[in-house]
């Protein structure tokens, strides 16, 4: 399946989505019309790198709000796992659950990964900054967690 979706680039229209989110609500791209959206994809709730990243985005949430940007983290975890992750680490950001992987595929965030020489399908850690016009302003295709939330904040301020 990998390689069927073309990588989204700056200037492209962000694919529409509607997902279940933490707290039993739903979230869709339309909810952010006229605002900037930081859409970040992470492999698995409550794993070390994903926890560090979610805590960093939560810690900077007030700064993102000042920059006119909302934050949505998405993984293929269930809502129950997202709720548990959010409460355990006192996260303040919204978390979406894409168990069908349709949104992950639309954003090119589902694909072949390898670890210790073993190949498998999984969520690719990547981030999109979507402008108020619904177009992708910037893409971070292969995220390294350290300093990432700060770099995204800088880009959101500049948009």
N, CA, C and O atoms as a GROMACS GRO file, in nm:
protein
  636
    1UNK      N    1   0.082  -0.121   0.000
    1UNK     CA    2   0.000   0.000   0.000
    1UNK      C    3   0.086   0.127   0.000
    1UNK      O    4   0.044   0.230  -0.051
    2UNK      N    5   0.204   0.119   0.056
    2UNK     CA    6   0.289   0.238   0.065
    2UNK      C    7   0.315   0.294  -0.074
    2UNK      O    8   0.333   0.219  -0.170
    3UNK      N    9   0.317   0.426  -0.083
    3UNK     CA   10   0.350   0.488  -0.210
    3UNK      C   11   0.228   0.521  -0.295
    3UNK      O   12   0.242   0.588  -0.398
    4UNK      N   13   0.110   0.476  -0.256
    4UNK     CA   14  -0.009   0.507  -0.334
    4UNK      C   15  -0.051   0.652  -0.315
    4UNK      O   16  -0.097   0.716  -0.409
    5UNK      N   17  -0.034   0.703  -0.195
    5UNK     CA   18  -0.071   0.843  -0.171
    5UNK      C   19   0.049   0.930  -0.199
    5UNK      O   20   0.162   0.900  -0.160
    6UNK      N   21   0.022   1.038  -0.267
    6UNK     CA   22   0.128   1.132  -0.300
    6UNK      C   23   0.154   1.215  -0.174
    6UNK      O   24   0.062   1.247  -0.100
    7UNK      N   25   0.280   1.249  -0.150
    7UNK     CA   26   0.311   1.330  -0.034
    7UNK      C   27   0.251   1.469  -0.049
    7UNK      O   28   0.265   1.533  -0.153
    8UNK      N   29   0.182   1.514   0.055
    8UNK     CA   30   0.124   1.648   0.054
    8UNK      C   31   0.234   1.750   0.074
    8UNK      O   32   0.325   1.729   0.155
    9UNK      N   33   0.226   1.859   0.000
    9UNK     CA   34   0.328   1.963   0.011
    9UNK      C   35   0.262   2.096   0.043
    9UNK      O   36   0.141   2.111   0.033
   10UNK      N   37   0.346   2.192   0.082
   10UNK     CA   38   0.297   2.327   0.110
   10UNK      C   39   0.221   2.378  -0.012
   10UNK      O   40   0.265   2.361  -0.126
   11UNK      N   41   0.107   2.442   0.014
   11UNK     CA   42   0.025   2.496  -0.094
   11UNK      C   43  -0.092   2.406  -0.129
   11UNK      O   44  -0.193   2.453  -0.184
   12UNK      N   45  -0.080   2.276  -0.098
   12UNK     CA   46  -0.190   2.182  -0.127
   12UNK      C   47  -0.306   2.205  -0.032
   12UNK      O   48  -0.288   2.252   0.081
   13UNK      N   49  -0.426   2.173  -0.078
   13UNK     CA   50  -0.544   2.183   0.008
   13UNK      C   51  -0.536   2.067   0.108
   13UNK      O   52  -0.510   1.953   0.071
   14UNK      N   53  -0.559   2.097   0.234
   14UNK     CA   54  -0.556   1.993   0.338
   14UNK      C   55  -0.675   1.900   0.317
   14UNK      O   56  -0.788   1.946   0.301
   15UNK      N   57  -0.650   1.767   0.318
   15UNK     CA   58  -0.762   1.673   0.305
   15UNK      C   59  -0.862   1.688   0.420
   15UNK      O   60  -0.824   1.699   0.537
   16UNK      N   61  -0.990   1.688   0.386
   16UNK     CA   62  -1.095   1.699   0.488
   16UNK      C   63  -1.093   1.573   0.574
   16UNK      O   64  -1.056   1.465   0.528
   17UNK      N   65  -1.134   1.588   0.699
   17UNK     CA   66  -1.142   1.472   0.788
   17UNK      C   67  -1.248   1.496   0.893
   17UNK      O   68  -1.285   1.610   0.920
   18UNK      N   69  -1.296   1.389   0.950
   18UNK     CA   70  -1.386   1.393   1.066
   18UNK      C   71  -1.351   1.270   1.149
   18UNK      O   72  -1.357   1.158   1.100
   19UNK      N   73  -1.314   1.294   1.273
   19UNK     CA   74  -1.267   1.186   1.360
   19UNK      C   75  -1.334   1.190   1.496
   19UNK      O   76  -1.382   1.295   1.540
   20UNK      N   77  -1.336   1.076   1.562
   20UNK     CA   78  -1.371   1.074   1.704
   20UNK      C   79  -1.251   1.134   1.777
   20UNK      O   80  -1.137   1.115   1.736
   21UNK      N   81  -1.278   1.206   1.885
   21UNK     CA   82  -1.167   1.263   1.962
   21UNK      C   83  -1.188   1.238   2.111
   21UNK      O   84  -1.294   1.193   2.154
   22UNK      N   85  -1.084   1.270   2.186
   22UNK     CA   86  -1.090   1.248   2.331
   22UNK      C   87  -1.215   1.312   2.390
   22UNK      O   88  -1.268   1.410   2.337
   23UNK      N   89  -1.262   1.254   2.498
   23UNK     CA   90  -1.379   1.310   2.567
   23UNK      C   91  -1.511   1.276   2.498
   23UNK      O   92  -1.615   1.331   2.534
   24UNK      N   93  -1.507   1.186   2.399
   24UNK     CA   94  -1.631   1.144   2.334
   24UNK      C   95  -1.685   1.242   2.231
   24UNK      O   96  -1.799   1.228   2.188
   25UNK      N   97  -1.606   1.340   2.192
   25UNK     CA   98  -1.650   1.439   2.093
   25UNK      C   99  -1.602   1.395   1.954
   25UNK      O  100  -1.538   1.291   1.938
   26UNK      N  101  -1.634   1.478   1.855
   26UNK     CA  102  -1.577   1.458   1.722
   26UNK      C  103  -1.504   1.586   1.682
   26UNK      O  104  -1.528   1.693   1.737
   27UNK      N  105  -1.415   1.572   1.586
   27UNK     CA  106  -1.338   1.687   1.538
   27UNK      C  107  -1.324   1.674   1.387
   27UNK      O  108  -1.304   1.564   1.334
   28UNK      N  109  -1.335   1.787   1.318
   28UNK     CA  110  -1.321   1.784   1.172
   28UNK      C  111  -1.239   1.905   1.127
   28UNK      O  112  -1.222   2.001   1.202
   29UNK      N  113  -1.190   1.899   1.005
   29UNK     CA  114  -1.111   2.010   0.951
   29UNK      C  115  -1.193   2.139   0.953
   29UNK      O  116  -1.138   2.247   0.978
   30UNK      N  117  -1.324   2.129   0.927
   30UNK     CA  118  -1.411   2.248   0.926
   30UNK      C  119  -1.413   2.322   1.058
   30UNK      O  120  -1.440   2.442   1.062
   31UNK      N  121  -1.387   2.251   1.169
   31UNK     CA  122  -1.388   2.314   1.301
   31UNK      C  123  -1.282   2.424   1.311
   31UNK      O  124  -1.290   2.510   1.398
   32UNK      N  125  -1.183   2.420   1.223
   32UNK     CA  126  -1.068   2.512   1.234
   32UNK      C  127  -1.067   2.619   1.125
   32UNK      O  128  -0.969   2.692   1.109
   33UNK      N  129  -1.177   2.628   1.049
   33UNK     CA  130  -1.186   2.729   0.941
   33UNK      C  131  -1.150   2.866   0.995
   33UNK      O  132  -1.201   2.908   1.099
   34UNK      N  133  -1.062   2.937   0.923
   34UNK     CA  134  -1.026   3.073   0.964
   34UNK      C  135  -0.920   3.076   1.073
   34UNK      O  136  -0.880   3.184   1.116
   35UNK      N  137  -0.872   2.960   1.118
   35UNK     CA  138  -0.766   2.953   1.217
   35UNK      C  139  -0.653   2.865   1.163
   35UNK      O  140  -0.672   2.789   1.068
   36UNK      N  141  -0.538   2.876   1.224
   36UNK     CA  142  -0.427   2.789   1.188
   36UNK      C  143  -0.443   2.658   1.267
   36UNK      O  144  -0.491   2.658   1.380
   37UNK      N  145  -0.402   2.549   1.206
   37UNK     CA  146  -0.410   2.420   1.273
   37UNK      C  147  -0.276   2.348   1.264
   37UNK      O  148  -0.221   2.329   1.156
   38UNK      N  149  -0.225   2.309   1.380
   38UNK     CA  150  -0.108   2.222   1.386
   38UNK      C  151  -0.165   2.081   1.396
   38UNK      O  152  -0.227   2.045   1.496
   39UNK      N  153  -0.143   2.003   1.292
   39UNK     CA  154  -0.193   1.867   1.287
   39UNK      C  155  -0.072   1.775   1.294
   39UNK      O  156   0.007   1.768   1.200
   40UNK      N  157  -0.059   1.705   1.407
   40UNK     CA  158   0.058   1.618   1.416
   40UNK      C  159   0.016   1.474   1.437
   40UNK      O  160  -0.078   1.444   1.510
   41UNK      N  161   0.089   1.386   1.370
   41UNK     CA  162   0.061   1.242   1.375
   41UNK      C  163   0.169   1.176   1.458
   41UNK      O  164   0.288   1.203   1.442
   42UNK      N  165   0.125   1.087   1.547
   42UNK     CA  166   0.221   1.018   1.634
   42UNK      C  167   0.188   0.869   1.637
   42UNK      O  168   0.072   0.831   1.628
   43UNK      N  169   0.293   0.785   1.651
   43UNK     CA  170   0.274   0.640   1.640
   43UNK      C  171   0.185   0.575   1.745
   43UNK      O  172   0.096   0.497   1.709
   44UNK      N  173   0.205   0.604   1.873
   44UNK     CA  174   0.129   0.530   1.974
   44UNK      C  175   0.120   0.608   2.104
   44UNK      O  176   0.220   0.655   2.157
   45UNK      N  177  -0.002   0.620   2.155
   45UNK     CA  178  -0.025   0.689   2.282
   45UNK      C  179   0.056   0.623   2.393
   45UNK      O  180   0.068   0.501   2.400
   46UNK      N  181   0.110   0.707   2.479
   46UNK     CA  182   0.178   0.664   2.601
   46UNK      C  183   0.307   0.585   2.577
   46UNK      O  184   0.345   0.503   2.660
   47UNK      N  185   0.373   0.610   2.464
   47UNK     CA  186   0.508   0.557   2.443
   47UNK      C  187   0.603   0.675   2.464
   47UNK      O  188   0.560   0.789   2.455
   48UNK      N  189   0.731   0.651   2.493
   48UNK     CA  190   0.819   0.760   2.534
   48UNK      C  191   0.826   0.881   2.440
   48UNK      O  192   0.805   0.994   2.485
   49UNK      N  193   0.853   0.860   2.312
   49UNK     CA  194   0.864   0.973   2.220
   49UNK      C  195   0.733   1.047   2.203
   49UNK      O  196   0.730   1.170   2.198
   50UNK      N  197   0.624   0.972   2.194
   50UNK     CA  198   0.492   1.032   2.175
   50UNK      C  199   0.450   1.111   2.299
   50UNK      O  200   0.386   1.216   2.287
   51UNK      N  201   0.485   1.061   2.416
   51UNK     CA  202   0.453   1.131   2.540
   51UNK      C  203   0.532   1.262   2.548
   51UNK      O  204   0.475   1.366   2.581
   52UNK      N  205   0.661   1.256   2.518
   52UNK     CA  206   0.745   1.377   2.519
   52UNK      C  207   0.688   1.482   2.424
   52UNK      O  208   0.680   1.599   2.458
   53UNK      N  209   0.650   1.439   2.304
   53UNK     CA  210   0.596   1.531   2.203
   53UNK      C  211   0.464   1.593   2.249
   53UNK      O  212   0.445   1.714   2.238
   54UNK      N  213   0.374   1.511   2.301
   54UNK     CA  214   0.243   1.560   2.346
   54UNK      C  215   0.257   1.657   2.463
   54UNK      O  216   0.187   1.757   2.471
   55UNK      N  217   0.349   1.627   2.554
   55UNK     CA  218   0.373   1.716   2.668
   55UNK      C  219   0.429   1.850   2.619
   55UNK      O  220   0.391   1.955   2.669
   56UNK      N  221   0.520   1.846   2.522
   56UNK     CA  222   0.578   1.969   2.467
   56UNK      C  223   0.470   2.056   2.401
   56UNK      O  224   0.466   2.177   2.423
   57UNK      N  225   0.383   1.994   2.320
   57UNK     CA  226   0.275   2.072   2.258
   57UNK      C  227   0.179   2.126   2.365
   57UNK      O  228   0.133   2.240   2.353
   58UNK      N  229   0.149   2.048   2.468
   58UNK     CA  230   0.061   2.095   2.576
   58UNK      C  231   0.124   2.212   2.650
   58UNK      O  232   0.057   2.310   2.682
   59UNK      N  233   0.254   2.201   2.678
   59UNK     CA  234   0.326   2.306   2.752
   59UNK      C  235   0.323   2.438   2.674
   59UNK      O  236   0.318   2.545   2.735
   60UNK      N  237   0.326   2.431   2.542
   60UNK     CA  238   0.330   2.552   2.458
   60UNK      C  239   0.192   2.594   2.407
   60UNK      O  240   0.182   2.686   2.326
   61UNK      N  241   0.088   2.527   2.454
   61UNK     CA  242  -0.045   2.553   2.398
   61UNK      C  243  -0.086   2.700   2.407
   61UNK      O  244  -0.144   2.753   2.312
   62UNK      N  245  -0.059   2.766   2.518
   62UNK     CA  246  -0.098   2.907   2.532
   62UNK      C  247  -0.027   2.992   2.426
   62UNK      O  248  -0.085   3.086   2.372
   63UNK      N  249   0.099   2.960   2.396
   63UNK     CA  250   0.174   3.034   2.294
   63UNK      C  251   0.115   3.007   2.154
   63UNK      O  252   0.108   3.098   2.072
   64UNK      N  253   0.073   2.884   2.130
   64UNK     CA  254   0.009   2.853   2.002
   64UNK      C  255  -0.123   2.930   1.990
   64UNK      O  256  -0.154   2.983   1.884
   65UNK      N  257  -0.199   2.936   2.099
   65UNK     CA  258  -0.326   3.009   2.098
   65UNK      C  259  -0.302   3.156   2.066
   65UNK      O  260  -0.375   3.215   1.987
   66UNK      N  261  -0.199   3.214   2.127
   66UNK     CA  262  -0.162   3.354   2.098
   66UNK      C  263  -0.127   3.372   1.952
   66UNK      O  264  -0.151   3.478   1.894
   67UNK      N  265  -0.069   3.269   1.890
   67UNK     CA  266  -0.031   3.274   1.748
   67UNK      C  267  -0.150   3.240   1.657
   67UNK      O  268  -0.135   3.232   1.535
   68UNK      N  269  -0.269   3.220   1.718
   68UNK     CA  270  -0.390   3.190   1.640
   68UNK      C  271  -0.396   3.048   1.588
   68UNK      O  272  -0.462   3.020   1.488
   69UNK      N  273  -0.327   2.956   1.658
   69UNK     CA  274  -0.320   2.818   1.612
   69UNK      C  275  -0.378   2.720   1.713
   69UNK      O  276  -0.355   2.731   1.833
   70UNK      N  277  -0.454   2.624   1.662
   70UNK     CA  278  -0.503   2.512   1.742
   70UNK      C  279  -0.412   2.392   1.717
   70UNK      O  280  -0.341   2.388   1.617
   71UNK      N  281  -0.416   2.295   1.808
   71UNK     CA  282  -0.331   2.176   1.796
   71UNK      C  283  -0.419   2.052   1.802
   71UNK      O  284  -0.507   2.040   1.887
   72UNK      N  285  -0.393   1.958   1.710
   72UNK     CA  286  -0.463   1.830   1.712
   72UNK      C  287  -0.360   1.720   1.688
   72UNK      O  288  -0.292   1.717   1.585
   73UNK      N  289  -0.348   1.629   1.784
   73UNK     CA  290  -0.262   1.513   1.769
   73UNK      C  291  -0.347   1.395   1.726
   73UNK      O  292  -0.456   1.375   1.780
   74UNK      N  293  -0.299   1.316   1.630
   74UNK     CA  294  -0.377   1.203   1.578
   74UNK      C  295  -0.291   1.077   1.573
   74UNK      O  296  -0.176   1.080   1.529
   75UNK      N  297  -0.349   0.966   1.619
   75UNK     CA  298  -0.284   0.835   1.605
   75UNK      C  299  -0.394   0.734   1.573
   75UNK      O  300  -0.512   0.768   1.568
   76UNK      N  301  -0.354   0.609   1.553
   76UNK     CA  302  -0.451   0.504   1.523
   76UNK      C  303  -0.505   0.438   1.651
   76UNK      O  304  -0.576   0.338   1.644
   77UNK      N  305  -0.471   0.494   1.766
   77UNK     CA  306  -0.518   0.440   1.894
   77UNK      C  307  -0.669   0.459   1.909
   77UNK      O  308  -0.730   0.542   1.841
   78UNK      N  309  -0.729   0.381   1.998
   78UNK     CA  310  -0.872   0.395   2.028
   78UNK      C  311  -0.895   0.520   2.112
   78UNK      O  312  -0.802   0.576   2.170
   79UNK      N  313  -1.021   0.563   2.118
   79UNK     CA  314  -1.058   0.677   2.203
   79UNK      C  315  -1.024   0.646   2.349
   79UNK      O  316  -0.975   0.734   2.420
   80UNK      N  317  -1.050   0.525   2.394
   80UNK     CA  318  -1.019   0.488   2.533
   80UNK      C  319  -0.870   0.508   2.560
   80UNK      O  320  -0.832   0.559   2.666
   81UNK      N  321  -0.785   0.467   2.466
   81UNK     CA  322  -0.640   0.484   2.484
   81UNK      C  323  -0.603   0.633   2.484
   81UNK      O  324  -0.516   0.675   2.561
   82UNK      N  325  -0.668   0.713   2.398
   82UNK     CA  326  -0.640   0.857   2.392
   82UNK      C  327  -0.681   0.924   2.524
   82UNK      O  328  -0.607   1.006   2.578
   83UNK      N  329  -0.800   0.889   2.574
   83UNK     CA  330  -0.848   0.948   2.700
   83UNK      C  331  -0.753   0.915   2.815
   83UNK      O  332  -0.722   1.001   2.898
   84UNK      N  333  -0.709   0.791   2.821
   84UNK     CA  334  -0.618   0.746   2.927
   84UNK      C  335  -0.484   0.821   2.917
   84UNK      O  336  -0.431   0.868   3.018
   85UNK      N  337  -0.432   0.831   2.795
   85UNK     CA  338  -0.307   0.903   2.767
   85UNK      C  339  -0.319   1.049   2.812
   85UNK      O  340  -0.230   1.102   2.877
   86UNK      N  341  -0.430   1.112   2.776
   86UNK     CA  342  -0.452   1.253   2.807
   86UNK      C  343  -0.458   1.276   2.958
   86UNK      O  344  -0.396   1.369   3.010
   87UNK      N  345  -0.532   1.191   3.027
   87UNK     CA  346  -0.546   1.214   3.171
   87UNK      C  347  -0.418   1.175   3.246
   87UNK      O  348  -0.381   1.244   3.341
   88UNK      N  349  -0.352   1.068   3.207
   88UNK     CA  350  -0.229   1.025   3.275
   88UNK      C  351  -0.121   1.133   3.271
   88UNK      O  352  -0.052   1.154   3.370
   89UNK      N  353  -0.108   1.201   3.156
   89UNK     CA  354  -0.001   1.301   3.140
   89UNK      C  355  -0.053   1.445   3.147
   89UNK      O  356   0.020   1.539   3.117
   90UNK      N  357  -0.181   1.462   3.188
   90UNK     CA  358  -0.242   1.594   3.202
   90UNK      C  359  -0.224   1.678   3.075
   90UNK      O  360  -0.186   1.795   3.080
   91UNK      N  361  -0.251   1.614   2.960
   91UNK     CA  362  -0.237   1.683   2.832
   91UNK      C  363  -0.353   1.778   2.811
   91UNK      O  364  -0.466   1.749   2.852
   92UNK      N  365  -0.327   1.893   2.749
   92UNK     CA  366  -0.432   1.992   2.727
   92UNK      C  367  -0.471   2.002   2.580
   92UNK      O  368  -0.566   2.072   2.547
   93UNK      N  369  -0.401   1.932   2.493
   93UNK     CA  370  -0.429   1.937   2.350
   93UNK      C  371  -0.535   1.834   2.312
   93UNK      O  372  -0.556   1.736   2.384
   94UNK      N  373  -0.601   1.857   2.199
   94UNK     CA  374  -0.702   1.762   2.149
   94UNK      C  375  -0.631   1.643   2.085
   94UNK      O  376  -0.529   1.658   2.018
   95UNK      N  377  -0.687   1.523   2.108
   95UNK     CA  378  -0.631   1.401   2.050
   95UNK      C  379  -0.739   1.331   1.968
   95UNK      O  380  -0.848   1.303   2.018
   96UNK      N  381  -0.709   1.303   1.842
   96UNK     CA  382  -0.804   1.235   1.753
   96UNK      C  383  -0.766   1.089   1.737
   96UNK      O  384  -0.648   1.053   1.742
   97UNK      N  385  -0.866   1.005   1.718
   97UNK     CA  386  -0.844   0.861   1.699
   97UNK      C  387  -0.885   0.822   1.557
   97UNK      O  388  -1.001   0.837   1.519
   98UNK      N  389  -0.789   0.773   1.481
   98UNK     CA  390  -0.817   0.730   1.345
   98UNK      C  391  -0.794   0.580   1.333
   98UNK      O  392  -0.697   0.535   1.271
   99UNK      N  393  -0.885   0.503   1.396
   99UNK     CA  394  -0.869   0.357   1.394
   99UNK      C  395  -0.886   0.300   1.254
   99UNK      O  396  -0.831   0.193   1.224
  100UNK      N  397  -0.959   0.368   1.166
  100UNK     CA  398  -0.978   0.320   1.028
  100UNK      C  399  -0.854   0.347   0.943
  100UNK      O  400  -0.834   0.285   0.838
  101UNK      N  401  -0.772   0.441   0.988
  101UNK     CA  402  -0.649   0.483   0.920
  101UNK      C  403  -0.674   0.560   0.790
  101UNK      O  404  -0.580   0.585   0.715
  102UNK      N  405  -0.799   0.596   0.762
  102UNK     CA  406  -0.830   0.668   0.638
  102UNK      C  407  -0.766   0.807   0.637
  102UNK      O  408  -0.710   0.849   0.535
  103UNK      N  409  -0.772   0.878   0.749
  103UNK     CA  410  -0.711   1.011   0.756
  103UNK      C  411  -0.558   0.998   0.753
  103UNK      O  412  -0.491   1.074   0.685
  104UNK      N  413  -0.506   0.901   0.827
  104UNK     CA  414  -0.361   0.879   0.828
  104UNK      C  415  -0.310   0.857   0.685
  104UNK      O  416  -0.207   0.912   0.646
  105UNK      N  417  -0.384   0.777   0.607
  105UNK     CA  418  -0.345   0.751   0.468
  105UNK      C  419  -0.356   0.877   0.384
  105UNK      O  420  -0.269   0.905   0.302
  106UNK      N  421  -0.464   0.954   0.403
  106UNK     CA  422  -0.485   1.077   0.324
  106UNK      C  423  -0.370   1.176   0.345
  106UNK      O  424  -0.333   1.249   0.253
  107UNK      N  425  -0.313   1.177   0.465
  107UNK     CA  426  -0.204   1.269   0.495
  107UNK      C  427  -0.066   1.204   0.478
  107UNK      O  428   0.036   1.264   0.510
  108UNK      N  429  -0.064   1.081   0.428
  108UNK     CA  430   0.064   1.013   0.407
  108UNK      C  431   0.135   0.978   0.537
  108UNK      O  432   0.257   0.965   0.541
  109UNK      N  433   0.056   0.963   0.645
  109UNK     CA  434   0.114   0.934   0.776
  109UNK      C  435   0.099   0.787   0.815
  109UNK      O  436   0.125   0.750   0.930
  110UNK      N  437   0.057   0.703   0.720
  110UNK     CA  438   0.051   0.560   0.744
  110UNK      C  439   0.136   0.495   0.637
  110UNK      O  440   0.114   0.518   0.518
  111UNK      N  441   0.232   0.415   0.678
  111UNK     CA  442   0.318   0.353   0.577
  111UNK      C  443   0.416   0.255   0.636
  111UNK      O  444   0.410   0.222   0.755
  112UNK      N  445   0.506   0.210   0.552
  112UNK     CA  446   0.603   0.111   0.595
  112UNK      C  447   0.711   0.175   0.681
  112UNK      O  448   0.767   0.279   0.646
  113UNK      N  449   0.739   0.111   0.792
  113UNK     CA  450   0.844   0.155   0.883
  113UNK      C  451   0.935   0.036   0.907
  113UNK      O  452   0.898  -0.078   0.877
  114UNK      N  453   1.051   0.062   0.961
  114UNK     CA  454   1.134  -0.053   0.999
  114UNK      C  455   1.200  -0.024   1.132
  114UNK      O  456   1.241   0.088   1.161
  115UNK      N  457   1.210  -0.128   1.213
  115UNK     CA  458   1.275  -0.118   1.342
  115UNK      C  459   1.351  -0.247   1.366
  115UNK      O  460   1.297  -0.357   1.353
  116UNK      N  461   1.477  -0.232   1.399
  116UNK     CA  462   1.563  -0.349   1.423
  116UNK      C  463   1.559  -0.445   1.304
  116UNK      O  464   1.558  -0.567   1.322
  117UNK      N  465   1.556  -0.390   1.183
  117UNK     CA  466   1.558  -0.472   1.063
  117UNK      C  467   1.425  -0.534   1.023
  117UNK      O  468   1.414  -0.599   0.920
  118UNK      N  469   1.323  -0.513   1.107
  118UNK     CA  470   1.190  -0.570   1.078
  118UNK      C  471   1.103  -0.462   1.013
  118UNK      O  472   1.096  -0.350   1.064
  119UNK      N  473   1.038  -0.495   0.904
  119UNK     CA  474   0.949  -0.400   0.836
  119UNK      C  475   0.804  -0.423   0.880
  119UNK      O  476   0.761  -0.537   0.896
  120UNK      N  477   0.730  -0.313   0.899
  120UNK     CA  478   0.590  -0.324   0.940
  120UNK      C  479   0.518  -0.195   0.901
  120UNK      O  480   0.582  -0.094   0.874
  121UNK      N  481   0.386  -0.200   0.899
  121UNK     CA  482   0.304  -0.082   0.869
  121UNK      C  483   0.275  -0.009   1.000
  121UNK      O  484   0.244  -0.071   1.102
  122UNK      N  485   0.285   0.123   0.997
  122UNK     CA  486   0.259   0.199   1.118
  122UNK      C  487   0.242   0.347   1.090
  122UNK      O  488   0.251   0.391   0.975
  123UNK      N  489   0.218   0.422   1.196
  123UNK     CA  490   0.202   0.567   1.186
  123UNK      C  491   0.339   0.631   1.175
  123UNK      O  492   0.429   0.603   1.255
  124UNK      N  493   0.354   0.717   1.076
  124UNK     CA  494   0.479   0.791   1.055
  124UNK      C  495   0.466   0.924   1.128
  124UNK      O  496   0.369   0.997   1.109
  125UNK      N  497   0.564   0.954   1.212
  125UNK     CA  498   0.560   1.078   1.289
  125UNK      C  499   0.584   1.196   1.194
  125UNK      O  500   0.696   1.217   1.148
  126UNK      N  501   0.478   1.272   1.166
  126UNK     CA  502   0.492   1.389   1.080
  126UNK      C  503   0.394   1.495   1.126
  126UNK      O  504   0.296   1.465   1.194
  127UNK      N  505   0.422   1.618   1.089
  127UNK     CA  506   0.340   1.732   1.132
  127UNK      C  507   0.308   1.821   1.013
  127UNK      O  508   0.389   1.840   0.924
  128UNK      N  509   0.186   1.874   1.015
  128UNK     CA  510   0.141   1.970   0.913
  128UNK      C  511   0.096   2.097   0.983
  128UNK      O  512   0.029   2.093   1.086
  129UNK      N  513   0.133   2.211   0.925
  129UNK     CA  514   0.078   2.340   0.969
  129UNK      C  515  -0.018   2.382   0.859
  129UNK      O  516   0.023   2.406   0.745
  130UNK      N  517  -0.146   2.390   0.894
  130UNK     CA  518  -0.250   2.425   0.798
  130UNK      C  519  -0.292   2.570   0.824
  130UNK      O  520  -0.320   2.609   0.937
  131UNK      N  521  -0.294   2.648   0.718
  131UNK     CA  522  -0.328   2.789   0.730
  131UNK      C  523  -0.478   2.811   0.746
  131UNK      O  524  -0.556   2.718   0.726
  132UNK      N  525  -0.518   2.934   0.780
  132UNK     CA  526  -0.660   2.967   0.798
  132UNK      C  527  -0.742   2.944   0.670
  132UNK      O  528  -0.865   2.931   0.676
  133UNK      N  529  -0.674   2.937   0.555
  133UNK     CA  530  -0.740   2.915   0.426
  133UNK      C  531  -0.760   2.766   0.396
  133UNK      O  532  -0.811   2.731   0.289
  134UNK      N  533  -0.719   2.678   0.491
  134UNK     CA  534  -0.736   2.535   0.469
  134UNK      C  535  -0.629   2.472   0.381
  134UNK      O  536  -0.640   2.357   0.341
  135UNK      N  537  -0.524   2.550   0.352
  135UNK     CA  538  -0.413   2.498   0.272
  135UNK      C  539  -0.294   2.468   0.362
  135UNK      O  540  -0.274   2.532   0.466
  136UNK      N  541  -0.215   2.370   0.321
  136UNK     CA  542  -0.098   2.332   0.398
  136UNK      C  543   0.010   2.439   0.381
  136UNK      O  544   0.050   2.471   0.270
  137UNK      N  545   0.055   2.494   0.494
  137UNK     CA  546   0.156   2.599   0.491
  137UNK      C  547   0.296   2.540   0.504
  137UNK      O  548   0.391   2.590   0.444
  138UNK      N  549   0.308   2.434   0.584
  138UNK     CA  550   0.439   2.374   0.606
  138UNK      C  551   0.422   2.228   0.647
  138UNK      O  552   0.325   2.192   0.713
  139UNK      N  553   0.520   2.146   0.607
  139UNK     CA  554   0.518   2.004   0.641
  139UNK      C  555   0.651   1.967   0.704
  139UNK      O  556   0.758   2.006   0.656
  140UNK      N  557   0.644   1.892   0.812
  140UNK     CA  558   0.763   1.831   0.873
  140UNK      C  559   0.747   1.682   0.847
  140UNK      O  560   0.675   1.614   0.921
  141UNK      N  561   0.814   1.627   0.743
  141UNK     CA  562   0.788   1.489   0.702
  141UNK      C  563   0.847   1.382   0.793
  141UNK      O  564   0.790   1.273   0.803
  142UNK      N  565   0.957   1.408   0.857
  142UNK     CA  566   1.019   1.307   0.945
  142UNK      C  567   1.059   1.379   1.074
  142UNK      O  568   1.168   1.437   1.083
  143UNK      N  569   0.972   1.375   1.170
  143UNK     CA  570   0.989   1.453   1.293
  143UNK      C  571   1.085   1.387   1.391
  143UNK      O  572   1.075   1.267   1.419
  144UNK      N  573   1.178   1.467   1.443
  144UNK     CA  574   1.258   1.430   1.559
  144UNK      C  575   1.193   1.508   1.674
  144UNK      O  576   1.175   1.630   1.664
  145UNK      N  577   1.159   1.440   1.782
  145UNK     CA  578   1.079   1.500   1.888
  145UNK      C  579   1.146   1.620   1.956
  145UNK      O  580   1.080   1.721   1.980
  146UNK      N  581   1.275   1.611   1.987
  146UNK     CA  582   1.343   1.719   2.061
  146UNK      C  583   1.336   1.850   1.983
  146UNK      O  584   1.383   1.858   1.869
  147UNK      N  585   1.278   1.953   2.045
  147UNK     CA  586   1.270   2.086   1.984
  147UNK      C  587   1.163   2.101   1.877
  147UNK      O  588   1.148   2.210   1.820
  148UNK      N  589   1.089   1.995   1.848
  148UNK     CA  590   0.992   2.001   1.739
  148UNK      C  591   0.878   2.099   1.768
  148UNK      O  592   0.845   2.182   1.683
  149UNK      N  593   0.817   2.089   1.886
  149UNK     CA  594   0.703   2.177   1.917
  149UNK      C  595   0.744   2.324   1.907
  149UNK      O  596   0.666   2.408   1.862
  150UNK      N  597   0.867   2.355   1.950
  150UNK     CA  598   0.916   2.494   1.942
  150UNK      C  599   0.932   2.538   1.797
  150UNK      O  600   0.898   2.652   1.763
  151UNK      N  601   0.982   2.448   1.712
  151UNK     CA  602   0.999   2.482   1.569
  151UNK      C  603   0.863   2.506   1.502
  151UNK      O  604   0.849   2.596   1.420
  152UNK      N  605   0.764   2.424   1.538
  152UNK     CA  606   0.630   2.440   1.482
  152UNK      C  607   0.568   2.571   1.531
  152UNK      O  608   0.504   2.642   1.453
  153UNK      N  609   0.588   2.604   1.657
  153UNK     CA  610   0.538   2.730   1.711
  153UNK      C  611   0.596   2.848   1.634
  153UNK      O  612   0.523   2.941   1.598
  154UNK      N  613   0.725   2.846   1.608
  154UNK     CA  614   0.792   2.952   1.531
  154UNK      C  615   0.726   2.968   1.395
  154UNK      O  616   0.698   3.080   1.352
  155UNK      N  617   0.701   2.856   1.327
  155UNK     CA  618   0.638   2.860   1.194
  155UNK      C  619   0.495   2.913   1.204
  155UNK      O  620   0.450   2.988   1.116
  156UNK      N  621   0.422   2.875   1.309
  156UNK     CA  622   0.284   2.922   1.327
  156UNK      C  623   0.282   3.074   1.349
  156UNK      O  624   0.194   3.144   1.299
  157UNK      N  625   0.380   3.123   1.423
  157UNK     CA  626   0.388   3.268   1.446
  157UNK      C  627   0.416   3.342   1.316
  157UNK      O  628   0.365   3.452   1.294
  158UNK      N  629   0.497   3.282   1.229
  158UNK     CA  630   0.536   3.346   1.103
  158UNK      C  631   0.428   3.341   0.995
  158UNK      O  632   0.435   3.414   0.896
  159UNK      N  633   0.329   3.254   1.015
  159UNK     CA  634   0.226   3.234   0.912
  159UNK      C  635   0.125   3.348   0.913
  159UNK      O  636   0.031   3.348   0.833
   0.00000   0.00000   0.00000
